Amino acid sequence: MIDKEELKRNQKFFESLRKNSPQLILSPELKEEWNKFLDIFSEHKMKNLRAEDYVLDKNNSDASFCYWMEVRLNMLGNMHGSFALKFGLYLSKETREYIHTKKFGRTKEEAFNKIKQSLIDLLSMGKINDLDKIKENSLSPMFKGKILFLYYPNKFINILSNKHLNYFLNELEIPYSEDLNEVDKRAILVNFKNNDPIMKYWTNQQFSSFLYKFYRPPKNLPELDINEKEQEEISHKTREMSKEDKITYLTSMQSMEEIVELRGKSYKRDNIAIQFIKSLRGYKCQLCGVTITKKNGEFYAEASHITAKHKKGSERPDNILILCPNHHKEFDWGNKQIIKRTSEEIIFKLNNKEYKVNLKLK
Ligand SMILES: [Zn+2]
């Protein structure tokens, strides 16, 4: 948490920097680049945008919309780290072919037209601050954040990553929920700045520079991976499902389909199975009995395949062990010898310690 007295001291320091050397917060060269971008890609020119003006093509163009977004204006909001598909359409470095996300259409043309329309819509929604429509817009969250900031820097802030948004909101002790859309989290931060007696005079770009200068988020913030997130959602959706129903669901899930429907939404079959097993095992490590409680009151546990997935190990209850993070790593990396294995129990030695684990579901 950010100490309130320290925050005030840092604000004071930043305030003098802002008044005396604003070029250290936004360099004139960068400001010029920004203006150039807004001129080349001004709102009224967007309808004439062609795919080749848009795509990230690391081999030859340093002038496309996406190149500006990701590289030339990187100092105004970092978009690196997520995959090139965040733009919906890009040119493959190796094959020189266009690759597009299927959600935008079946063909490259269809996809590009949809992306262009989404861009145009986003700009008009940004202008009138229609946050709900902005949330619905199908461009990727970081990309939307960066576009909105570049075109409307007085309304939107250039903190693009969801992890960073959570980090700053936590540090500043601003009430929020992690489930909120990034669009809302940014609005909360801007609102916080605008209600501060000193920071209300700062631009959003100055505010984000301030946060990154004094309170830079640590690298590699822990975050649930994509499968763990999906499992969490499944757990919310199946909260009232009885143990018996979960067991029935698990044992009748014989379909080899990878994606299955659950309460009106599609999920990876593996994630449903793993989530149900975690829940049926009470999120307790099957080796040491430890349960980890998260700050939201839910539980955290990991799942390990006894026969590895790449060796065709399935997500059946007799092939999954629910483990704490320490035992998960030890199980994966330690010296293990299986002594006896049936569908009901497994006995093994792990780094010379013997374990007997019941695999039955009650
Ligand atoms: Zn354990």
Boltz pocket constraint, residues with backbone or C-beta under 6 A from the ligand:
constraints:
  - pocket:
      binder: B
      contacts: [[A, 285], [A, 286], [A, 287], [A, 288], [A, 289], [A, 290], [A, 323], [A, 324], [A, 325], [A, 326], [A, 327]]
      max_distance: 6.0
